[in-house]
Amino acid sequence: MLRRYFGSNIHTQIHVFLLCALASAIVVSKFVMSLSMILLLLNILLEADFKSYWERIKSTRLFHWVAFIFAWHLISLLWSENWDYGFHDIKVTLPLIVLPLVLTCKPIGRRKRLKWVLGIFLATVLFASLYNFLSYQQVFGPRYYDDIRGMSLFDSHVRHALMVVMGIVIAVQFYRWRKLPVFAMVAIVVWLHFYTYYSQVLTGTIVLIGIYAVYGFYWMYHRYKYLAYGGLAIFVGAIVAALIWIFNPITYDPEVFHKDILNKERTAEGNGYYNNPGEVSPETGKPIDIFICHKELKREWEKASETPYYGRDKKGQYIFRTLTRYMASMDVRKDAEGFRSMSKKDIKAVEQGHTSIYHKGIWARVNGLRYQLNNATNPNGHSLLQRIECWKVGVHLSKENWLIGVGGGDIQDSFNDYYEATNSSLTEKHRDRTHNMYLTMLLGFGIPGLFLLLISHIHFLREQFRNGQLVGLGFIIIIMISYLVEDTLETQSGITYFGLFYGLYIIPLKKQRKT
């Protein structure tokens, strides 16, 4: 239709422009994300090359799998009770089918066009990461942050972390295409690595490690096949060892830290200590609440800080508690002499609410998780413990509904009913779904739904590996790892990210070039 007025290439030009807009919007704008997707669908309807569309749909097996997933999603409404939520869920899930459909009917076609889409995505990720970081440093401030996870201003910190890792994958691909000089590629990759480390999103770090493992396996597989499998086994072993270390309880000898022994100690000024061995420091493996002299700490603290000793830090925690935990991580006694070993930076860190000397980078997140696992009795307010509770509920409900699931409309209701029936310790605002896409699919859609999800992703992974499409390979690895800790396909940005990159690589580029 538009060709009559604007020439034969107008629909292709609109197609590429809208894909670029969508690639950028996934990172920074939900409104533009929705608008771009609607216009992409409208553009192919106006082009009306339905015969070619149908031929591509029939011959593209990867599209068939996502179509089956979406169809089963629709069918599951037949045994759902909450149709209102079910149709809302279908609305959120639309990018799963719409974007692969659009890009099957009208593939990106040429590498030059693909470079535009990927380049815009990378540029937006760089912009968003720089803006987030500089805002957190109060350069664009002032903003109030009670947690570093709030540094992600445009989307969830976890989903933004996935975008950042995808940016690394794309930057390396641009270097391979000789579209980035080595110094530019290194600068981008180093910055995005630093952002991943600094933002303390453990999911981002795990996904990044997974990308390196798969790329390493890919490189070795085409040169030293047997070494590739050996390297993969070592990697899996290292991951298992790391998980055992994180989840292994931290213990100490109760005889060494018995109250009767500790109470005999005195400060250099001759004052007694408060000792209550219980909570353990993940940094030292020793009890936190030992060798505390509040009298001396209060005096020294209020000389060094304007914040009262029994006041609150910037995270709303009591200063005296933040201070004792921080000093425990330093492995010093909590008295005047121990306080004098603290620098001005340490004092500022305590005022900001940091409870450990390791309060920067991913190591801070790891120690935080180990503290939760070893000390917290109430899961509320602790992200890992909350997830564990949600996983337990998801496993229990899935066992009861494993055949065809509860239906797309009843997933949340099933959780709500279980929380109420068991009088869950989770407060209402923390009563989430599984935070695991595999469990969500099993609970909502049973064995068929989980099977369709796995087979579609494994088939896509195999195709990318076979065709040497490292960006497509990186994308599916990011997605599959993220499923372990997130309901990635249950948010607008997550499912649109999936739909776009699945669609871009749904047909090998060498088969698209005529379009």
C-alpha positions in Angstrom: 0.0 0.0 0.0 2.7 2.5 1.0 4.9 1.4 -1.9 2.7 3.4 -4.3 3.7 6.6 -2.6 7.1 6.0 -1.1 8.9 3.3 -3.2 9.4 -0.4 -3.0 11.7 -0.4 0.0 9.5 1.7 2.3 8.2 -1.3 4.4 11.7 -2.7 4.9 12.9 0.8 6.0 10.0 1.1 8.4 10.6 -2.4 9.6 14.3 -1.8 10.5 13.6 1.6 12.0 10.9 0.1 14.3 13.2 -2.8 15.3 15.9 -0.2 16.3 13.3 1.7 18.3 12.2 -1.5 20.0 15.8 -2.6 20.8 16.4 0.8 22.5 13.0 0.8 24.3 13.6 -2.6 25.9 16.3 -0.9 27.9 14.6 2.4 28.7 11.0 2.8 27.8 8.0 0.5 28.2 5.7 2.9 26.3 7.9 2.9 23.2 8.3 -0.8 23.6 4.6 -1.4 23.2 4.1 1.2 20.5 7.0 -0.2 18.4 5.6 -3.7 18.6 2.1 -2.6 17.5 3.6 -0.7 14.5 5.8 -3.6 13.5 2.7 -5.8 13.2 0.8 -3.1 11.4 3.6 -2.6 8.9 3.6 -6.2 7.7 -0.2 -6.2 7.5 0.1 -3.1 5.3 2.8 -4.7 3.2 0.4 -7.6 2.7 2.8 -10.1 1.2 0.8 -12.9 2.8 1.9 -15.7 0.4 5.6 -15.2 1.3 4.7 -14.8 5.0 2.9 -18.2 4.9 5.7 -20.0 3.2 8.2 -18.7 5.8 5.9 -19.6 8.7 5.4 -23.2 7.3 9.2 -23.7 6.9 10.4 -22.1 10.2 10.4 -24.8 12.8 11.7 -22.5 15.6 8.6 -20.4 15.2 6.4 -23.5 15.5 7.7 -24.1 19.0 6.9 -20.6 20.3 3.5 -20.9 18.6 2.8 -24.1 20.4 3.8 -22.5 23.8 1.4 -19.6 23.2 -1.4 -21.9 22.0 -1.0 -24.1 25.1 -1.1 -20.9 27.2 -4.4 -20.1 25.6 -5.8 -23.6 25.9 -4.9 -23.7 29.6 -7.6 -21.0 30.2 -10.2 -23.8 29.8 -9.3 -25.2 33.2 -8.5 -21.8 34.8 -11.0 -20.2 37.1 -9.7 -16.7 37.1 -10.2 -15.7 33.5 -9.7 -12.0 34.2 -6.1 -12.6 35.3 -5.7 -15.2 32.6 -6.5 -12.7 29.8 -4.2 -10.2 31.5 -1.4 -12.8 31.5 -2.1 -13.4 27.8 -1.8 -9.7 27.1 1.6 -9.6 28.8 2.7 -12.7 26.9 1.8 -11.3 23.5 5.4 -10.4 22.5 6.3 -14.1 22.8 4.3 -14.8 19.7 4.0 -11.4 18.0 7.7 -10.6 17.6 8.8 -14.0 16.4 5.8 -13.9 14.0 6.8 -10.5 12.6 10.4 -11.6 12.2 9.5 -14.9 10.6 7.2 -13.2 8.1 9.7 -10.4 7.5 13.2 -11.4 8.6 15.9 -8.7 9.2 17.4 -9.9 5.9 20.9 -8.4 5.7 23.7 -8.2 8.2 23.9 -4.4 7.7 20.4 -4.1 9.1 21.1 -6.5 11.9 24.1 -4.4 12.9 21.9 -1.3 13.2 19.5 -3.1 15.6 22.3 -4.6 17.7 24.2 -1.3 17.6 21.3 0.7 18.9 20.7 -1.8 21.7 24.3 -1.6 22.7 24.4 2.2 22.6 21.3 2.3 24.8 22.7 -0.2 27.3 25.8 2.0 27.5 23.8 5.1 28.0 21.6 3.5 30.7 24.5 2.0 32.6 26.4 5.3 32.6 23.3 7.3 33.7 22.5 4.8 36.4 26.1 4.9 37.7 26.5 8.6 37.6 23.1 9.1 39.3 24.1 6.8 42.0 27.3 8.8 42.5 25.0 11.9 42.8 26.5 13.5 39.7 23.0 14.0 38.3 21.6 13.9 41.9 20.6 14.1 44.4 18.6 10.9 44.6 17.9 8.8 47.7 19.1 5.2 47.5 18.4 2.8 50.4 19.9 -0.1 48.5 22.3 -0.4 45.6 19.7 -2.4 43.6 17.9 1.0 43.3 20.7 2.1 41.0 18.8 0.6 38.1 16.5 3.5 37.2 14.8 2.2 34.0 14.0 -1.4 34.9 14.4 -4.1 37.5 18.0 -4.5 38.6 18.0 -8.1 37.5 16.6 -7.5 34.0 19.0 -4.6 33.5 21.9 -6.8 34.5 20.8 -9.3 31.7 20.8 -6.4 29.2 24.3 -5.4 30.3 25.6 -8.9 29.8 23.9 -8.9 26.4 25.7 -5.7 25.6 29.1 -7.4 26.3 28.1 -10.2 23.9 27.2 -7.7 21.2 30.3 -5.6 21.7 32.5 -8.7 21.1 30.5 -9.6 18.0 31.0 -6.0 16.6 34.7 -6.5 17.1 34.5 -9.8 15.2 32.7 -8.0 12.4 35.5 -5.4 12.4 33.0 -2.7 13.2 34.7 -1.8 16.5 38.5 -1.2 16.9 40.1 -3.3 19.6 40.5 -0.3 22.0 36.8 0.6 21.7 35.7 -3.0 22.2 38.0 -3.4 25.2 36.7 -0.1 26.7 33.1 -1.1 26.4 33.6 -4.6 27.7 35.7 -3.4 30.6 33.0 -0.8 31.5 30.1 -3.3 31.3 32.1 -5.8 33.4 32.8 -3.1 36.0 29.1 -2.2 36.1 28.1 -5.8 36.6 30.6 -6.1 39.4 29.7 -2.8 41.0 25.9 -3.2 40.8 26.1 -6.4 43.0 23.5 -8.2 40.9 24.5 -11.8 41.5 22.3 -13.0 38.6 24.3 -10.8 36.2 27.6 -12.2 37.4 26.3 -15.8 37.1 25.0 -15.2 33.6 28.3 -13.6 32.6 30.3 -16.6 33.9 27.9 -18.9 32.0 28.5 -16.9 28.8 32.2 -17.3 29.1 31.8 -21.0 29.8 29.7 -21.6 26.7 31.9 -19.5 24.5 34.9 -21.3 25.8 33.3 -24.6 25.1 32.3 -23.4 21.6 35.9 -22.4 20.8 37.4 -25.6 22.1 34.8 -27.8 20.5 35.8 -26.8 17.0 39.5 -27.3 17.8 39.9 -29.9 20.7 36.6 -31.7 21.1 37.6 -33.9 24.0 39.2 -31.0 25.9 36.0 -29.1 25.5 34.0 -31.7 27.3 36.7 -31.9 30.0 36.7 -28.1 30.5 32.9 -28.2 30.7 33.1 -30.9 33.5 35.6 -28.8 35.4 33.3 -25.7 35.1 30.3 -27.6 36.4 32.4 -29.0 39.2 33.5 -25.4 40.1 29.9 -24.2 40.1 28.8 -27.0 42.4 31.7 -26.4 44.8 30.9 -22.6 44.9 27.2 -23.4 45.7 28.3 -25.9 48.4 30.5 -23.2 49.9 27.8 -20.5 49.9 25.1 -22.8 51.4 27.3 -24.7 53.8 26.6 -23.5 57.4 29.3 -21.4 59.1 30.1 -22.9 62.4 32.5 -22.0 65.3 33.7 -23.9 68.3 31.3 -23.0 71.2 33.9 -23.9 73.8 36.3 -21.2 72.4 33.6 -18.6 72.5 31.8 -19.6 75.7 30.4 -16.7 77.7 32.3 -17.7 80.9 35.6 -17.3 79.0 34.7 -14.1 77.1 33.4 -12.4 80.2 36.8 -12.5 81.8 38.2 -10.2 79.2 38.5 -6.4 79.8 39.1 -3.4 77.5 42.4 -1.5 77.6 40.5 1.0 79.8 39.4 -1.7 82.2 35.7 -1.9 81.2 33.8 -5.1 80.7 32.4 -6.4 77.4 28.9 -7.4 76.4 29.1 -11.0 75.0 26.2 -12.9 73.4 27.6 -15.5 70.9 25.0 -16.3 68.3 25.0 -14.6 64.9 28.1 -15.3 62.9 30.1 -13.1 60.7 30.4 -14.5 57.1 33.7 -12.6 56.7 35.5 -14.1 59.7 33.4 -17.1 60.7 33.4 -15.8 64.3 30.4 -14.6 66.4 29.4 -11.0 65.8 28.1 -10.0 69.3 31.2 -10.5 71.3 33.7 -8.1 72.8 31.3 -5.1 72.6 31.7 -2.2 74.9 28.9 0.2 74.2 30.1 2.8 76.6 33.4 3.3 74.8 31.9 2.9 71.3 29.3 5.5 71.9 31.9 8.0 73.2 34.3 7.4 70.3 31.5 7.3 67.6 29.9 10.6 68.6 33.3 12.2 68.5 33.8 11.1 64.9 30.2 11.4 63.5 27.2 13.7 63.8 24.8 10.8 63.7 23.9 9.7 67.3 25.1 6.3 68.3 21.5 5.2 69.0 20.3 6.9 65.8 19.8 5.4 62.4 22.0 5.1 59.3 20.8 6.1 55.8 19.2 2.6 55.4 17.1 3.1 58.5 19.2 0.6 60.6 20.4 1.4 64.1 23.9 2.9 63.9 25.2 0.9 66.9 24.1 -2.4 65.2 25.6 -1.4 61.8 28.8 -0.4 63.6 29.2 -3.6 65.6 28.6 -5.7 62.5 31.1 -3.6 60.5 33.8 -4.0 63.1 33.1 -7.7 63.3 33.9 -8.0 59.6 37.2 -6.2 60.4 37.9 -8.8 63.1 38.6 -6.2 65.8 37.1 -5.8 69.3 34.2 -3.3 69.5 35.8 -0.9 72.0 37.7 2.4 71.9 40.9 0.7 70.8 39.2 -1.2 68.0 37.3 1.9 66.9 40.5 3.8 66.4 41.5 1.3 63.7 38.6 2.6 61.6 39.4 5.1 58.9 37.2 8.1 57.9 36.0 5.9 54.9 34.9 3.2 57.3 33.0 5.7 59.4 31.3 7.1 56.3 30.4 3.5 55.2 28.7 2.8 58.5 26.8 6.1 58.3 25.6 4.9 54.8 24.4 1.6 56.3 27.1 -0.8 55.2 27.6 -3.7 57.6 30.8 -5.1 56.1 34.2 -3.8 55.0 33.4 -5.7 51.8 30.5 -3.4 50.8 31.5 -2.9 47.2 31.2 -5.2 44.2 29.8 -8.7 43.9 31.7 -10.0 47.0 29.5 -7.8 49.1 26.5 -9.5 47.7 27.9 -13.0 48.3 28.7 -12.2 51.9 25.2 -10.7 52.3 23.7 -14.0 51.1 25.8 -16.0 53.5 24.8 -13.7 56.3 21.1 -14.4 55.4 21.6 -18.1 55.3 23.4 -18.3 58.6 21.6 -15.7 60.7 18.2 -14.7 59.5 15.2 -16.5 61.1 12.6 -14.3 59.4 12.7 -14.5 55.5 11.0 -11.1 55.1 13.4 -8.5 53.7 16.0 -11.0 52.7 15.9 -11.6 48.9 17.5 -15.1 48.9 15.4 -16.4 51.9 12.2 -15.0 50.3 13.1 -16.8 47.0 13.7 -20.1 48.9 10.3 -19.8 50.5 8.7 -19.1 47.0 10.6 -22.1 45.5 9.3 -24.4 48.2 5.7 -23.3 47.6 6.3 -23.6 43.8 7.6 -27.2 44.1 4.8 -28.2 46.4 2.1 -26.8 44.1 3.7 -28.3 41.0 3.7 -31.7 42.5 0.0 -31.5 43.0 -0.7 -30.1 39.5 2.1 -31.7 37.4 0.0 -33.1 34.5 -1.6 -30.0 32.9 -1.0 -27.4 35.6 -3.5 -25.0 37.2 -3.9 -22.9 34.0 -2.5 -19.5 33.1 -5.1 -17.7 35.1 -4.7 -19.4 38.4 -1.0 -19.3 39.1 -1.1 -16.3 41.4 -4.3 -17.5 43.0 -2.7 -20.9 43.8 0.1 -19.1 45.6 -2.2 -16.8 47.4 -4.4 -19.7 48.6 -1.4 -21.7 49.8 0.1 -18.7 51.6 -3.2 -18.2 53.4 -3.8 -21.9 54.2 -0.3 -22.4 55.7 -0.2 -19.0 57.4 3.1 -18.3 55.7 5.8 -16.4 57.5 6.1 -14.2 54.4 4.3 -10.9 54.7 1.7 -9.9 52.1 4.1 -7.7 50.0 6.7 -10.5 49.9 4.3 -13.3 48.8 5.5 -13.6 45.3 5.4 -16.3 42.7 8.2 -18.8 42.1 11.0 -16.5 40.9 11.8 -19.5 38.7 10.5 -19.7 35.1 10.8 -23.5 34.9 8.7 -24.0 38.0 6.2 -21.4 36.8 5.7 -23.2 33.5 5.3 -26.5 35.3 2.8 -25.1 37.8 0.8 -23.2 35.3 0.9 -25.4 32.2 2.0 -28.8 33.5 4.5 -31.2 31.8 3.4 -30.2 28.3 4.1 -26.5 29.0 7.6 -27.2 30.5 8.4 -29.6 27.7 7.5 -27.0 25.0 9.6 -24.4 26.8 12.6 -26.7 27.1 12.5 -28.1 23.6 12.1 -24.7 22.0 15.1 -23.3 23.8 17.3 -26.3 23.4 16.5 -26.5 19.6 17.2 -22.7 19.3 20.5 -23.2 21.2 21.5 -26.1 18.9 20.7 -24.1 15.8 22.8 -21.1 17.0 25.7 -23.4 17.9 25.6 -25.2 14.6 25.4 -21.9 12.6 28.0 -20.1 14.6 25.6 -17.3 15.6 27.4 -16.3 18.8 25.0 -13.4 19.6 22.0 -15.8 19.3 23.9 -18.3 21.4 24.7 -15.8 24.0 21.1 -14.6 24.1 19.6 -18.0 24.8 22.2 -18.8 27.4 21.4 -15.6 29.2 17.7 -16.4 29.1 18.0 -20.0 30.2 20.2 -19.1 33.2 17.9 -16.2 34.2 15.0 -18.6 34.4 16.6 -20.2 37.5 16.0 -17.1 39.6 13.5 -15.0 37.7 10.1 -15.3 36.1 11.7 -13.7 33.0 8.7 -14.3 30.7 6.2 -12.8 33.1 7.3 -9.1 32.7 6.9 -6.8 29.7 10.6 -6.0 29.3 11.7 -9.6 29.9 9.3 -11.2 27.4 9.9 -8.4 24.8 13.6 -8.9 25.1 13.0 -12.6 24.5 10.7 -12.1 21.6 13.0 -9.6 19.8 16.2 -11.6 20.0 14.5 -15.0 19.4 12.9 -13.4 16.3 16.1 -11.8 15.0 17.9 -15.2 15.0 14.9 -17.4 14.3 16.1 -17.8 10.7 19.8 -18.1 10.0 21.1 -14.9 8.4 22.4 -16.7 5.3 18.8 -17.8 4.5 17.4 -14.3 5.0 19.7 -12.3 2.6 17.2 -12.1 -0.3 14.7 -10.1 1.8 
